[in-house]
Amino acid sequence: MPISTDRFERLGADGDEDGPTPGTNASAILTFLRNNPDKAYTQSEIADVTDVKAGSVGPTLVRLRDRGRVDHRGHYWRVSDHDRSVDAAAGQSADALASREADDERPEMAAWRDHAVDPREHRDE
């Protein structure tokens, strides 16, 4: 199925649009680092905790760094501030959407209805 050029431009080198595919090494590593944002870890520590093979951790971290998902200093890696801010924004958006869905209708709909004109009422004019 074809995709739009805009969507194509958002895709990363491996087809990553919104984040690593669940079940991949990148997903396991990024999930671990996101769950521990206040610490930085060595590659061997990440391998031990995530069960990602030690030989795959380094190349995966480099790809995540190139995409702005993780930061690297010396021997240590952590989730990037950018990635955390994107997660926070996504969480706030999801919370806002959930609260709107909990209402009978979206707040802007009530204001819109006060001023809306039904075009069917003015057909013969």
N, C-alpha and C positions, 0 to 999 in steps of 0.2 A: 504494500500500500504506500503510495507516495506521501511525503511530508512537505510542509511549506519550507521555503528558503529560510524564513525566520527561525523555525524550529531547528533546521539543519545547522544554522549558525550557532545555536545554543548548545549543540552536542559537543562533547569532548572527543578526544581521540578514540576512545573505546565505546562511544555511543552514550556516555554518561551525561544526562541532562539535569537531573535533580539530585544526584548522588550515586554512590556506588550501588551496584545491583546487590540485593540481599543474598547472603550465602557466599559472597566472594571474599578474598583476603582483604581487599580494600574496605569492604563493609565491616568485617570483623575488627580490623584495626581502628577504623574511624569510630565505630560504636564504642569500643573500649576507651579510646581517648576522650570522646565526648562525655562518657560517664565519669571520667576522672579529670575534669578540666583544670583542677588546681595543682596538678603535678605533671612533671615531665619524666619520660622513661627512656631507657636505652633500648636498642633493637632487641637484645636478648631478653630483657624483661617483657617487652611486648610479645615476643615469640612464646615465652613461657605462659603468659596469661591468656593469650588468644588462641593457642594451638595452631597458629600459622607457622609453617616451616621456617626455620631460621634463615634459610637462603632466599626466601620470598619476602621476608619482612622489609629488608633494605630497599629493593626495587619498588615495592609497593609504597613505602613511605616517600620515596623520591617522587613518584607520580602524584601522590596526594599533596606533597609540597608544591609541585609545579602547578597544581590546580588551586592553590591557596587554602587548602584544607588543614594542613599541619605546618608547624614551625619547627626549625631545627637549629640547635645551638650546641656546638661541641659534639658530644656523644648522645645528646638528649633530644627527644621529640615530644611535642605536645600538640593538642588541638589548637588551631590558630584562633586568634581573636576574631578574625573575619568570619570564620566558620561558626563560631559561637554566636556572633551577632546575627548571622543569617538564621540560625536555629531559633534565636530569641524572637526575631521578627516573625518567623513562620509560626511559632507557638502563639504569639499575640494575635496574629491573623486568624489562626484556627479558633482561639478562644472567642474572639469577637464574632466570628461566623457562627459558632455554636450558640452564643448567647442570643444572636438574632434569630436563629432557627427555633430557639425555645419560645420566642414570642409568637403570637398569632400571625404577625406579619412583620416585615422589615420596617424599621422606623421611618425611612424615607417614603415608603408607600403611603402611609397615612397623610403625610404632608402633600404628596403628589395628588392624592385623590381630592383634596380640598380645592385644587386649582385645575384639575383635568377637565377637558372638554371631550364629550363623546362625539366623534365625527359623524356617527349615524344620526344624531339629532339635527345636524345642519346640512344634510344632503341636498335639499331642494333650494337652498339659498343662493 
